[in-house]
Structure formats: structure tokens, C-alpha cells
């Protein structure tokens, strides 16, 4: 029983620095990046003034934006066959 507790404590001690290191890798967004995100969301139909349907409208717009990005940078453009 004592070895199980020691193993759990050791695993927790090893895991804490690893988790804190993973959190420091992501840089905060710049003001320009946040503005661009808002422009992109508005382009797919998000209206920030519609506070009545708040969580649903931004989630739907984000889903549309993610779907558009899944098909490449210009999902609304024309397609060409390779020559």
C-alpha cells in the first residue's frame, strides 16, 4: 500500500512541471489577431449586436468558419483541375 502512495506522489510531482510547461508555450493573441478573428466571424454571419442569441450565434459562426478553413483558404472560390 505504501508503494502505491509513493508511486502516485511521484507521478504527481513529475506531471506538474510538464503541465505548466505546456501552458507556457502558447503566446497571447495580439490586438490585430483578435480584430481579424472578429472580421472573419462577421464574414460568415456573426452579429455581435445579437446578444439575445449570444452563445449560439458565435458558436454557429465559429463552426461555419472552421468548416470553411477545413476545405482550404479559399473555399468559396473556383476549383481547377490539375494540369
C-alpha positions as YAML, in Angstrom:
chain: A
units: angstrom
residues:
- id: 1
  name: UNK
  ca: [0.00, 0.00, 0.00]
- id: 2
  name: UNK
  ca: [2.86, 2.34, 0.87]
- id: 3
  name: UNK
  ca: [4.49, 1.82, -2.53]
- id: 4
  name: UNK
  ca: [1.25, 2.70, -4.33]
- id: 5
  name: UNK
  ca: [1.04, 6.01, -2.46]
- id: 6
  name: UNK
  ca: [4.69, 6.74, -3.16]
- id: 7
  name: UNK
  ca: [4.19, 5.98, -6.85]
- id: 8
  name: UNK
  ca: [1.15, 8.27, -7.03]
- id: 9
  name: UNK
  ca: [3.01, 11.11, -5.31]
- id: 10
  name: UNK
  ca: [6.00, 10.67, -7.61]
- id: 11
  name: UNK
  ca: [3.73, 10.69, -10.69]
- id: 12
  name: UNK
  ca: [2.07, 13.91, -9.49]
- id: 13
  name: UNK
  ca: [5.44, 15.58, -8.89]
- id: 14
  name: UNK
  ca: [6.61, 14.66, -12.39]
- id: 15
  name: UNK
  ca: [3.34, 15.70, -14.05]
- id: 16
  name: UNK
  ca: [3.04, 19.20, -12.54]
- id: 17
  name: UNK
  ca: [6.10, 20.71, -14.27]
- id: 18
  name: UNK
  ca: [5.11, 19.06, -17.56]
- id: 19
  name: UNK
  ca: [1.63, 20.61, -17.41]
- id: 20
  name: UNK
  ca: [2.94, 24.04, -16.52]
- id: 21
  name: UNK
  ca: [5.46, 23.89, -19.37]
- id: 22
  name: UNK
  ca: [2.70, 23.03, -21.84]
- id: 23
  name: UNK
  ca: [0.71, 26.09, -20.78]
- id: 24
  name: UNK
  ca: [3.59, 28.50, -21.35]
- id: 25
  name: UNK
  ca: [4.08, 27.51, -24.98]
- id: 26
  name: UNK
  ca: [1.05, 29.39, -26.35]
- id: 27
  name: UNK
  ca: [1.54, 33.10, -26.93]
- id: 28
  name: UNK
  ca: [-1.34, 35.51, -26.21]
- id: 29
  name: UNK
  ca: [-3.16, 36.95, -29.18]
- id: 30
  name: UNK
  ca: [-2.30, 40.41, -30.39]
- id: 31
  name: UNK
  ca: [-4.93, 43.09, -30.83]
- id: 32
  name: UNK
  ca: [-4.63, 42.75, -34.61]
- id: 33
  name: UNK
  ca: [-5.25, 38.99, -34.39]
- id: 34
  name: UNK
  ca: [-8.37, 39.48, -32.27]
- id: 35
  name: UNK
  ca: [-9.68, 42.10, -34.71]
- id: 36
  name: UNK
  ca: [-9.04, 39.74, -37.63]
- id: 37
  name: UNK
  ca: [-10.93, 36.97, -35.83]
- id: 38
  name: UNK
  ca: [-13.90, 39.30, -35.42]
- id: 39
  name: UNK
  ca: [-13.76, 40.29, -39.11]
- id: 40
  name: UNK
  ca: [-13.64, 36.59, -40.10]
- id: 41
  name: UNK
  ca: [-16.58, 35.72, -37.82]
- id: 42
  name: UNK
  ca: [-18.65, 38.62, -39.16]
- id: 43
  name: UNK
  ca: [-17.89, 37.48, -42.71]
- id: 44
  name: UNK
  ca: [-19.61, 34.15, -42.02]
- id: 45
  name: UNK
  ca: [-22.67, 35.71, -40.41]
- id: 46
  name: UNK
  ca: [-21.85, 36.52, -36.78]
- id: 47
  name: UNK
  ca: [-23.57, 39.64, -35.45]
- id: 48
  name: UNK
  ca: [-22.02, 40.83, -32.18]
- id: 49
  name: UNK
  ca: [-25.06, 43.04, -31.51]
- id: 50
  name: UNK
  ca: [-27.34, 39.99, -31.30]
- id: 51
  name: UNK
  ca: [-26.96, 39.44, -27.56]
- id: 52
  name: UNK
  ca: [-30.30, 37.60, -27.29]
- id: 53
  name: UNK
  ca: [-28.87, 34.52, -29.05]
- id: 54
  name: UNK
  ca: [-25.34, 35.03, -27.73]
- id: 55
  name: UNK
  ca: [-23.68, 31.72, -27.21]
- id: 56
  name: UNK
  ca: [-25.49, 30.03, -30.08]
- id: 57
  name: UNK
  ca: [-24.74, 32.69, -32.71]
- id: 58
  name: UNK
  ca: [-21.00, 32.84, -32.12]
- id: 59
  name: UNK
  ca: [-20.73, 29.05, -31.87]
- id: 60
  name: UNK
  ca: [-22.57, 28.65, -35.18]
- id: 61
  name: UNK
  ca: [-20.37, 31.27, -36.83]
- id: 62
  name: UNK
  ca: [-17.23, 29.59, -35.49]
- id: 63
  name: UNK
  ca: [-18.44, 26.24, -36.83]
- id: 64
  name: UNK
  ca: [-19.02, 27.80, -40.28]
- id: 65
  name: UNK
  ca: [-15.59, 29.42, -40.16]
- id: 66
  name: UNK
  ca: [-13.94, 26.14, -39.13]
- id: 67
  name: UNK
  ca: [-15.74, 24.31, -41.94]
- id: 68
  name: UNK
  ca: [-14.59, 26.92, -44.46]
- id: 69
  name: UNK
  ca: [-10.98, 26.59, -43.26]
- id: 70
  name: UNK
  ca: [-11.18, 22.80, -43.41]
- id: 71
  name: UNK
  ca: [-11.52, 22.98, -47.19]
- id: 72
  name: UNK
  ca: [-8.61, 25.34, -47.69]
- id: 73
  name: UNK
  ca: [-8.01, 29.08, -47.65]
- id: 74
  name: UNK
  ca: [-10.49, 29.86, -50.43]
- id: 75
  name: UNK
  ca: [-13.46, 27.55, -50.02]
- id: 76
  name: UNK
  ca: [-15.82, 29.93, -51.86]
- id: 77
  name: UNK
  ca: [-13.54, 30.26, -54.92]
- id: 78
  name: UNK
  ca: [-13.43, 28.29, -58.11]
- id: 79
  name: UNK
  ca: [-11.84, 24.92, -58.47]
- id: 80
  name: UNK
  ca: [-9.40, 23.96, -61.18]
- id: 81
  name: UNK
  ca: [-8.23, 20.56, -62.22]
- id: 82
  name: UNK
  ca: [-4.54, 19.92, -62.15]
- id: 83
  name: UNK
  ca: [-2.69, 20.18, -65.46]
...
